[in-house]
Structure formats: structure tokens, C-alpha cells
Amino acid sequence: MTGSWHPAIRADWLVLRRTGAGAFLRMIAAPVLLSGCCAALACGDFHDGYGWCLAAGALLALGGSYVIAHRRLLDATERWRFGWCGALPAARGATTSTLLLASVAALVVSLAFITVLLFAVSVSAPHHADFVYAVAGIDLALVVGTVAAVMRVFHSGVLARSHQADGVGEPLLALAWLNDARLPHLLDWQRRAALVRWRRGGSPVMVGIVLGVVPIGAPMAQVAGLVLLVLAWSWLAVVMRASADAFAAAVRLLAAVPWDVRSARLASLRYPLIAVSCALVCVAAGTALLRHGGIALAWVACAAVVSARPFVRLARATRSVDPRA
Amino acid sequence: MTGLLRAAALHVAYGDVRVLDGIDLAIARGEFVALIGPNGAGKTTLLHAIAGIAPLCDGDIDIDGHDLANSPRAAKQAIGLAIDPPSLPALLTGRECLALFAGARGLPAIPAATLTLGETFSLTPVLDRRIDSYSLGMRQKLGILLGLLGEPPLLLLDEPFNGLDPRSALAFKSHLAALVARGDAGVLLATHSLDVAERHATRVVLLMDGRVRHTWNAAELVAMRQHPERSLEDAMAEAYEG
């Protein structure tokens, strides 16, 4: 093996080509959404002259790029080192160099896209001249966020260990009665999967983003309320996706076992419903701190958006098991 | 011996590729049937079809008097499929995984017989460790325990001796032999270990290109064991060419 590219990237490219537009759209959805949100925030400056909107957009770009790059690098690292291609004869340092080059390529494409997007939304706006500041701030934030993610992944020794074990421990408050006797430990499986996913997403950055978008001089109570709302929402999104994934894996594992499908569905909903209850407590506290009842409704709408697909997946997971069972 | 499995005219295809092409197979309690054949012959697919996890294009499967298509839950009560090591949930401990299967089978707790077999396999000290820390052999043992949990009468085993240390492999063979001798269970074992098939099976089925190419019955296998110059390996080679 003489090339400096990791051979798995060719396999990933072939898979991407063969799985079609859907896989490509899933791959670019998060960066495109992030760019769209940043551009929308920048519009506040272009149209109304609110300078803090640019700062908020830059902070969002910083946190968002960090979260996306961190998670994708971890996923690729784990797949390349511990997946089927882990034993391929890759050149020394090929994993690092390939991931670095892929990160740089993704960053360059993102910078070009956000620049074009910002130009498009500012071209006919009253404060068009702020385009330069917007590009400088948001592009710089994207670079810093991506570099921070790359440094964290490559300097924390993650290339030398498996991540499945991350975040897997006993709960702080063990409530054995929460487990469904018909599918014991499914709840533990879902909880641990959620914890692993939460830690991979760069969750501490979310707090930074929320604090960053709060206007200077805002009361502490409102800041705390906002942090609670955003954390509850992002945590719920992670829990729902992880729960659906864990249950789908359990259905595959137990495919040859004579289990009761209705009981299984109920068991699979326990952890998500507990998570929703806990999130609602946070929302109630956040809403009280913000003293704005309407924001709870907005939160519920946002939570419904992120929960709908996992709920459908939880319901559909047992379809492979005969309904007459 | 009472009928346990009756599979008739099984056809399974993955896309355009025919994997099983009209398989007929019957197993009774007290029978140990070894399934041999080259890679891609359809051994694993046949086990999965009988376990109800490979979709049939055609054919009927009756397990312990229950039609698998019409009464899958009742039919699956009689099946014990050993779990493939890579399919085990990395985030659970071995004991949690056993409890999950026990609960799914409607059992109040992990059966004592399962824990005893785990002790025989020297698996007890690691049962409270997460599965992602297990070696291949430990995972294989856990997969076997999960298949045998609840003592289902029809055991479906796909290369269960892979990765097992000699002591555990011997203990498992003895356990299977005892189950079969008592008439409690019937075993369908897919394997490339011809010595296991020759020594322990009461019938050996050679599968090739999704079809049953040859069957050796108990009398022929006894004859092979009694005459060192005759072996299943040679008999299989002849059947390949024939």
C-alpha cells in the first residue's frame, strides 16, 4: 500500500454512488440547514441593521460546524478502524491524512456555499455593505468550529480506542421498576445508546451556542430559561433517535424469539416517554423563568418535528414480525 | 421419535439469486442432523428460513405441529436459534442480554439450566461485563446460551464451535448429545466440521446450490465410524463429483 488515502474512502464513495440521491441528501442536510439558519440570522443585519444578528449567526456557525465535524469524524474513525475495513492494508497515517483532507474539502465547499448564500440574501438588502462583515464572521466561525472538532478528535486519543464504550455506565438514579419485565433491559439499551450519541454530538457546545445568541444585558433568569429549553429540545431529539435505533436492533436480535409484538411496542415506548416527561419538566421550568407561556407551545412544535420520525420508526420496527404473532 | 420439524418445498431467493431451491427436510425429537456443504450452498439461509427470519418465496414449514406462516409465535416457541456473535448488543452485559431473551420468551428470570451451562462454559465471571469487551469465544458462548435458553425442542445452530476453546466445545457437544439421547430435542447443525458431523450426527445432509445433494443416514454413519478407511470427508468428495 503506497497511497496516502485510506482505502475505505473509495468504498464509502461507491456506497454513496449506489445508494443514490437519498444518501447524498442525508449527507448534506445538516450543513445546508446550518448554512440556511446562519443566512437567516444574517438577514436581520442586512435588512434591519441589527448587528447582533451577525454575531448570533457566527456563534451558530461556530457551534454547528463543530458538532457536525466532530460527529462525522468520530463515525468515520470508528468505521474505518474497527469496522469491516479496519484490517485493510492502509499506509501509516492514512486514516489521519484522509480524514483531514476530507474535512478540509467539506469545509471549503461549506465556505463557498455560505458565501454564495449570504451574497444572495444581501444583494438587494438595505445594508448590503455588511455582506463583507457577515462573510468574514460566519466563514471564520465555520473554520474555527471545524478546526476545533478536528483537534479534539485527533488529540484526545480517539483514534486508538473504540467509542462504543463511551458514556456507558449505570444511571445516577437507578429505578429498576422502570424496566419492562416483558423486555428487560431494553430501556437500559436505549438509555446507553442515547448517552453515547449525546456525547458524540459535542453537547457542551450547545450550551455555548445558546449563551452566545442571548443579547448582552439579558437577565440571568431568562438566560437560564433559554438554556433549559434548548438543552431539553436537543436532548429529546437525541433520545428519540437513539431509542428508535436501539429498538430496531432489538427487533432484529429477537427475530427468532416468540415475543408478543404489542408488549414489545409498549416496552419500546417507556424510555422515550420518560424522556418526554423529563423534558417537559425542564420546559415548564424554562417557561417559568422566561415568563412567556407561548414559548412552551413553540417548544412542543419543535419537539414534535424531531420526534415524529423516530416515533414512526418505533411503530414500524415490529412490522417485520408477523402481526398475527 | 416424534416429528418436530417438517419443511416442504422451501424456496428462498435474494433478488434474482436462488438460494434454496425446493428443500424438503424433516427432523424428529432425538435426531441430530448435520447440514454440510460448500460456502454459499444455503446452509445459513435454511436455518434462517426455519427460524422465520428469511422470507420464503414458496414452501411450508411446520414446527412441533404449528405452521410457521399462520402461527409464528407458537411455532417459534419450539425454536432455539443460536445468535451470531456480531449480532449481540454491545451496550448490554451478558446477563442483561440473557434477561432480555428470557423476558421475550415469557420467562420470569434467566433459567437455572442456562446459568449452569454458562458455568460449564466458564462464562459466569464475565456475565456482568459489557458485551463489547467480550472475545469472539465469549460471544459465541453467549450466543449459544441465548439459543438454548428456555430449552426449546428444536435447536438451530450455525457453526457454533467457531472460536470455542476445546474444553467448552467438548462440554457443548456432550450437552447436545445428552439432549438428543434423552429425546428432549432435535438438533439441526450447519457446520464445516466434518468430524463433529461424523461422530455426533444421526443424519448428515449435504446441501449444494440450494438443493439436497445427498443424505447419509444413521446406519451409514455408524459404518463410517466403525471402518477407519471410510470417512465422511471421502463420502462427501464422492457426492460432490457425483
Interface residues (C-beta under 8 A of the other chain):
Chain A: S162 Q164 A165 V168 D180 A181 R182 L183 P184 H185 L186 D188 W189 R192 A193 V196 A246 A249 A250 R252 L253 L254 A255 A256 V257 P258 W259 D260 A264 V321 D322 R324 A325
Chain B: A51 G52 I53 A69 N70 S71 P72 R73 A74 A75 K76 Q77 I79 L81 I83 S87 L88 P89 A90 L91 L92 E96 C97 A99 L100 F101 A102 G103 A104 R105 G106 P108 R130 D132 S133 L156
